[in-house]
Amino acid sequence: MDPWWEDERDQELPVAVPHAELSPEALRGVVESFVLREGTDYGERDVPFETKVAEVIRQLERGEARIMFDPVTQSVQIVTA
């Protein structure tokens, strides 16, 4: 843990990772992980896992979402653009 007096501005900021630079396997792994932990509510209808994964990939391709890597936590997140 960082000392309490360390300036927050010294911390590394999250970095955008272009989805097209990931291998198809890596991209699918990132998206699957995101879909599994997000628990998105689709209302009364049940949406298959594959449909959710395909929709997130489409959002990345359209520029509506982007992949962010946080160097502090060493984690990846998908956020709306």
VMD Tcl script that builds the backbone (N, CA, C; Angstrom):
set m [mol new atoms 243]
animate dup $m
set s [atomselect $m all]
$s set {name element resname resid chain x y z} {
  {N N MET 1 A 0.848 -1.189 0.000}
  {CA C MET 1 A 0.000 0.000 0.000}
  {C C MET 1 A 0.887 1.244 0.000}
  {N N ASP 2 A 0.435 2.247 -0.747}
  {CA C ASP 2 A 1.200 3.484 -0.845}
  {C C ASP 2 A 1.101 4.274 0.459}
  {N N PRO 3 A 2.141 4.999 0.791}
  {CA C PRO 3 A 2.082 5.850 1.988}
  {C C PRO 3 A 0.982 6.900 1.824}
  {N N TRP 4 A 0.388 7.275 2.943}
  {CA C TRP 4 A -0.720 8.234 2.901}
  {C C TRP 4 A -0.320 9.584 2.328}
  {N N TRP 5 A 0.929 9.921 2.376}
  {CA C TRP 5 A 1.365 11.238 1.912}
  {C C TRP 5 A 1.701 11.267 0.425}
  {N N GLU 6 A 1.709 10.105 -0.218}
  {CA C GLU 6 A 2.039 10.075 -1.642}
  {C C GLU 6 A 0.939 10.778 -2.439}
  {N N ASP 7 A 1.344 11.594 -3.363}
  {CA C ASP 7 A 0.413 12.367 -4.172}
  {C C ASP 7 A -0.327 11.444 -5.131}
  {N N GLU 8 A -1.659 11.585 -5.178}
  {CA C GLU 8 A -2.465 10.764 -6.077}
  {C C GLU 8 A -2.069 10.962 -7.530}
  {N N ARG 9 A -1.542 12.115 -7.859}
  {CA C ARG 9 A -1.162 12.387 -9.250}
  {C C ARG 9 A 0.019 11.539 -9.691}
  {N N ASP 10 A 0.740 10.950 -8.758}
  {CA C ASP 10 A 1.881 10.100 -9.107}
  {C C ASP 10 A 1.453 8.686 -9.497}
  {N N GLN 11 A 0.197 8.340 -9.254}
  {CA C GLN 11 A -0.264 7.004 -9.586}
  {C C GLN 11 A -0.480 6.881 -11.091}
  {N N GLU 12 A -0.234 5.686 -11.601}
  {CA C GLU 12 A -0.430 5.439 -13.023}
  {C C GLU 12 A -1.916 5.388 -13.337}
  {N N LEU 13 A -2.295 5.986 -14.458}
  {CA C LEU 13 A -3.687 6.008 -14.888}
  {C C LEU 13 A -3.987 4.795 -15.765}
  {N N PRO 14 A -5.259 4.393 -15.830}
  {CA C PRO 14 A -5.629 3.298 -16.733}
  {C C PRO 14 A -5.285 3.644 -18.180}
  {N N VAL 15 A -4.999 2.606 -18.954}
  {CA C VAL 15 A -4.578 2.752 -20.337}
  {C C VAL 15 A -5.592 2.059 -21.245}
  {N N ALA 16 A -6.004 2.753 -22.315}
  {CA C ALA 16 A -6.905 2.139 -23.293}
  {C C ALA 16 A -6.134 1.108 -24.104}
  {N N VAL 17 A -6.742 -0.051 -24.296}
  {CA C VAL 17 A -6.142 -1.126 -25.093}
  {C C VAL 17 A -7.005 -1.307 -26.336}
  {N N PRO 18 A -6.489 -0.981 -27.524}
  {CA C PRO 18 A -7.283 -1.172 -28.739}
  {C C PRO 18 A -7.653 -2.647 -28.915}
  {N N HIS 19 A -8.947 -2.919 -29.036}
  {CA C HIS 19 A -9.396 -4.312 -29.123}
  {C C HIS 19 A -8.803 -5.030 -30.331}
  {N N ALA 20 A -8.548 -4.295 -31.405}
  {CA C ALA 20 A -8.014 -4.902 -32.626}
  {C C ALA 20 A -6.570 -5.375 -32.444}
  {N N GLU 21 A -5.891 -4.897 -31.411}
  {CA C GLU 21 A -4.508 -5.318 -31.172}
  {C C GLU 21 A -4.417 -6.611 -30.370}
  {N N LEU 22 A -5.540 -7.083 -29.853}
  {CA C LEU 22 A -5.553 -8.345 -29.122}
  {C C LEU 22 A -5.788 -9.501 -30.094}
  {N N SER 23 A -5.237 -10.650 -29.779}
  {CA C SER 23 A -5.528 -11.838 -30.580}
  {C C SER 23 A -7.008 -12.172 -30.393}
  {N N PRO 24 A -7.621 -12.882 -31.334}
  {CA C PRO 24 A -9.032 -13.259 -31.160}
  {C C PRO 24 A -9.282 -14.012 -29.850}
  {N N GLU 25 A -8.329 -14.859 -29.460}
  {CA C GLU 25 A -8.478 -15.628 -28.219}
  {C C GLU 25 A -8.424 -14.717 -26.997}
  {N N ALA 26 A -7.486 -13.774 -27.002}
  {CA C ALA 26 A -7.354 -12.849 -25.869}
  {C C ALA 26 A -8.581 -11.945 -25.769}
  {N N LEU 27 A -9.062 -11.440 -26.907}
  {CA C LEU 27 A -10.244 -10.581 -26.911}
  {C C LEU 27 A -11.445 -11.338 -26.360}
  {N N ARG 28 A -11.638 -12.553 -26.823}
  {CA C ARG 28 A -12.776 -13.345 -26.334}
  {C C ARG 28 A -12.647 -13.584 -24.826}
  {N N GLY 29 A -11.440 -13.872 -24.350}
  {CA C GLY 29 A -11.244 -14.084 -22.919}
  {C C GLY 29 A -11.580 -12.857 -22.098}
  {N N VAL 30 A -11.170 -11.689 -22.569}
  {CA C VAL 30 A -11.472 -10.434 -21.862}
  {C C VAL 30 A -12.979 -10.189 -21.840}
  {N N VAL 31 A -13.619 -10.384 -22.993}
  {CA C VAL 31 A -15.061 -10.132 -23.082}
  {C C VAL 31 A -15.843 -11.144 -22.241}
  {N N GLU 32 A -15.467 -12.423 -22.307}
  {CA C GLU 32 A -16.156 -13.435 -21.505}
  {C C GLU 32 A -16.040 -13.132 -20.012}
  {N N SER 33 A -14.858 -12.758 -19.590}
  {CA C SER 33 A -14.651 -12.415 -18.180}
  {C C SER 33 A -15.531 -11.240 -17.780}
  {N N PHE 34 A -15.598 -10.236 -18.627}
  {CA C PHE 34 A -16.428 -9.061 -18.367}
  {C C PHE 34 A -17.898 -9.451 -18.258}
  {N N VAL 35 A -18.386 -10.228 -19.214}
  {CA C VAL 35 A -19.797 -10.627 -19.220}
  {C C VAL 35 A -20.130 -11.447 -17.979}
  {N N LEU 36 A -19.238 -12.335 -17.594}
  {CA C LEU 36 A -19.499 -13.180 -16.423}
  {C C LEU 36 A -19.570 -12.380 -15.127}
  {N N ARG 37 A -18.757 -11.339 -15.003}
  {CA C ARG 37 A -18.757 -10.611 -13.735}
  {C C ARG 37 A -19.712 -9.432 -13.722}
  {N N GLU 38 A -20.226 -9.004 -14.858}
  {CA C GLU 38 A -21.095 -7.834 -14.894}
  {C C GLU 38 A -22.524 -8.128 -14.478}
  {N N GLY 39 A -23.055 -9.280 -14.810}
  {CA C GLY 39 A -24.423 -9.604 -14.423}
  {C C GLY 39 A -25.438 -8.604 -14.932}
  {N N THR 40 A -25.353 -8.249 -16.209}
  {CA C THR 40 A -26.253 -7.268 -16.807}
  {C C THR 40 A -27.694 -7.747 -16.764}
  {N N ASP 41 A -28.612 -6.858 -16.458}
  {CA C ASP 41 A -30.034 -7.175 -16.407}
  {C C ASP 41 A -30.644 -6.919 -17.778}
  {N N TYR 42 A -31.204 -7.966 -18.383}
  {CA C TYR 42 A -31.837 -7.846 -19.684}
  {C C TYR 42 A -33.361 -7.895 -19.571}
  {N N GLY 43 A -33.883 -7.668 -18.390}
  {CA C GLY 43 A -35.325 -7.671 -18.198}
  {C C GLY 43 A -35.866 -9.074 -18.004}
  {N N GLU 44 A -37.088 -9.298 -18.505}
  {CA C GLU 44 A -37.758 -10.569 -18.286}
  {C C GLU 44 A -37.239 -11.698 -19.162}
  {N N ARG 45 A -36.599 -11.377 -20.259}
  {CA C ARG 45 A -36.124 -12.436 -21.150}
  {C C ARG 45 A -34.707 -12.858 -20.782}
  {N N ASP 46 A -34.439 -14.132 -20.993}
  {CA C ASP 46 A -33.115 -14.674 -20.714}
  {C C ASP 46 A -32.262 -14.565 -21.975}
  {N N VAL 47 A -31.116 -13.916 -21.876}
  {CA C VAL 47 A -30.230 -13.726 -23.023}
  {C C VAL 47 A -29.071 -14.708 -22.901}
  {N N PRO 48 A -28.871 -15.537 -23.938}
  {CA C PRO 48 A -27.774 -16.512 -23.884}
  {C C PRO 48 A -26.405 -15.835 -23.751}
  {N N PHE 49 A -25.508 -16.541 -23.087}
  {CA C PHE 49 A -24.145 -16.050 -22.862}
  {C C PHE 49 A -23.485 -15.631 -24.177}
  {N N GLU 50 A -23.606 -16.468 -25.218}
  {CA C GLU 50 A -22.974 -16.168 -26.508}
  {C C GLU 50 A -23.504 -14.861 -27.106}
  {N N THR 51 A -24.777 -14.598 -26.906}
  {CA C THR 51 A -25.373 -13.360 -27.411}
  {C C THR 51 A -24.783 -12.157 -26.683}
  {N N LYS 52 A -24.610 -12.273 -25.387}
  {CA C LYS 52 A -24.015 -11.189 -24.601}
  {C C LYS 52 A -22.579 -10.921 -25.048}
  {N N VAL 53 A -21.804 -11.989 -25.241}
  {CA C VAL 53 A -20.411 -11.846 -25.691}
  {C C VAL 53 A -20.372 -11.166 -27.056}
  {N N ALA 54 A -21.211 -11.626 -27.979}
  {CA C ALA 54 A -21.236 -11.047 -29.329}
  {C C ALA 54 A -21.618 -9.569 -29.284}
  {N N GLU 55 A -22.547 -9.199 -28.421}
  {CA C GLU 55 A -22.966 -7.796 -28.317}
  {C C GLU 55 A -21.830 -6.917 -27.792}
  {N N VAL 56 A -21.090 -7.378 -26.802}
  {CA C VAL 56 A -19.966 -6.589 -26.280}
  {C C VAL 56 A -18.895 -6.436 -27.360}
  {N N ILE 57 A -18.625 -7.483 -28.101}
  {CA C ILE 57 A -17.636 -7.390 -29.188}
  {C C ILE 57 A -18.103 -6.382 -30.233}
  {N N ARG 58 A -19.386 -6.404 -30.580}
  {CA C ARG 58 A -19.915 -5.410 -31.535}
  {C C ARG 58 A -19.755 -3.990 -30.997}
  {N N GLN 59 A -20.004 -3.812 -29.696}
  {CA C GLN 59 A -19.847 -2.487 -29.097}
  {C C GLN 59 A -18.393 -2.019 -29.182}
  {N N LEU 60 A -17.466 -2.926 -28.980}
  {CA C LEU 60 A -16.049 -2.576 -29.107}
  {C C LEU 60 A -15.722 -2.200 -30.549}
  {N N GLU 61 A -16.235 -2.973 -31.494}
  {CA C GLU 61 A -15.965 -2.712 -32.913}
  {C C GLU 61 A -16.565 -1.384 -33.374}
  {N N ARG 62 A -17.715 -1.009 -32.819}
  {CA C ARG 62 A -18.376 0.255 -33.194}
  {C C ARG 62 A -17.815 1.455 -32.431}
  {N N GLY 63 A -16.921 1.205 -31.500}
  {CA C GLY 63 A -16.351 2.303 -30.715}
  {C C GLY 63 A -17.246 2.767 -29.588}
  {N N GLU 64 A -18.289 2.001 -29.262}
  {CA C GLU 64 A -19.200 2.360 -28.178}
  {C C GLU 64 A -18.661 1.939 -26.815}
  {N N ALA 65 A -17.699 1.044 -26.820}
  {CA C ALA 65 A -17.058 0.572 -25.590}
  {C C ALA 65 A -15.568 0.442 -25.860}
  {N N ARG 66 A -14.802 0.401 -24.777}
  {CA C ARG 66 A -13.356 0.212 -24.946}
  {C C ARG 66 A -12.792 -0.569 -23.771}
  {N N ILE 67 A -11.659 -1.185 -24.033}
  {CA C ILE 67 A -10.980 -1.989 -23.023}
  {C C ILE 67 A -9.966 -1.102 -22.322}
  {N N MET 68 A -9.986 -1.135 -20.981}
  {CA C MET 68 A -9.049 -0.348 -20.196}
  {C C MET 68 A -8.229 -1.275 -19.301}
  {N N PHE 69 A -6.920 -1.023 -19.258}
  {CA C PHE 69 A -6.029 -1.772 -18.375}
  {C C PHE 69 A -5.588 -0.843 -17.262}
  {N N ASP 70 A -5.759 -1.286 -16.014}
  {CA C ASP 70 A -5.352 -0.504 -14.852}
  {C C ASP 70 A -4.018 -1.050 -14.345}
  {N N PRO 71 A -2.925 -0.303 -14.551}
  {CA C PRO 71 A -1.614 -0.797 -14.128}
  {C C PRO 71 A -1.452 -0.907 -12.613}
  {N N VAL 72 A -2.251 -0.171 -11.858}
  {CA C VAL 72 A -2.148 -0.239 -10.394}
  {C C VAL 72 A -2.694 -1.563 -9.877}
  {N N THR 73 A -3.867 -1.952 -10.384}
  {CA C THR 73 A -4.498 -3.198 -9.925}
  {C C THR 73 A -4.190 -4.383 -10.839}
  {N N GLN 74 A -3.528 -4.090 -11.962}
  {CA C GLN 74 A -3.220 -5.133 -12.952}
  {C C GLN 74 A -4.504 -5.827 -13.430}
  {N N SER 75 A -5.557 -5.029 -13.640}
  {CA C SER 75 A -6.844 -5.587 -14.058}
  {C C SER 75 A -7.329 -4.932 -15.349}
  {N N VAL 76 A -8.270 -5.617 -15.993}
  {CA C VAL 76 A -8.844 -5.139 -17.242}
  {C C VAL 76 A -10.334 -4.927 -17.034}
  {N N GLN 77 A -10.860 -3.874 -17.632}
  {CA C GLN 77 A -12.273 -3.564 -17.541}
  {C C GLN 77 A -12.745 -3.086 -18.910}
  {N N ILE 78 A -14.014 -3.277 -19.213}
  {CA C ILE 78 A -14.608 -2.737 -20.421}
  {C C ILE 78 A -15.549 -1.634 -19.976}
  {N N VAL 79 A -15.402 -0.468 -20.584}
  {CA C VAL 79 A -16.206 0.701 -20.210}
  {C C VAL 79 A -16.873 1.288 -21.455}
  {N N THR 80 A -17.959 2.004 -21.250}
  {CA C THR 80 A -18.591 2.684 -22.371}
  {C C THR 80 A -17.706 3.847 -22.787}
  {N N ALA 81 A -17.707 4.092 -24.086}
  {CA C ALA 81 A -16.840 5.150 -24.622}
  {C C ALA 81 A -17.512 6.496 -24.532}
}
mol reanalyze $m
mol bondsrecalc $m
mol representation Tube
mol addrep $m
